[in-house]
Amino acid sequence: MRRTIEAWNDYLEELLNQAQAETRQVSLTLKNGKVYVGFVVRTFDPAYDRKYIIVLPTMSGYRTEPTHEVKFTTDYTRVYQALMREDQSRLVRGVNDFQVVVPVSEVLSANLFDWDAYSRFNDPAGTPIQ
């Protein structure tokens, strides 16, 4: 699979494959300004052209105007943690309930996401460091 992706020079697939192989999060910015951070749920199948990216989100938000800085509004991990406290099997059964399907045609940008690096670029109040 990796060789096929490399042969096609499909950088988005390389990124998504790396994220899933290394259990790392990705950040997807959509054309409408929505931002999702989460884990890639499904890998690439070279028999099919990818039309969608499926992620299990940990955070979501939007890019502000006019600076396009990310403002997170929804913390999914709090919900996941609460579900696990109530009934651990509920989260396992409900993973499909939380997946977000994003059309590739709507993705403006994608990158690996690292919370430690993100926090270093932002002060504790969440505002960008100048």
PyMOL commands that set and color helices and strands:
alter all, ss='L'
color gray80, all
select helices_A, chain A and resi 2-8+11-21+76-86+88-98+104-106+115-121
alter helices_A, ss='H'
color red, helices_A
select strands_A, chain A and resi 25-30+34-40+52-63+70-75+100-103+107-113
alter strands_A, ss='S'
color yellow, strands_A
deselect
rebuild
show_as cartoon
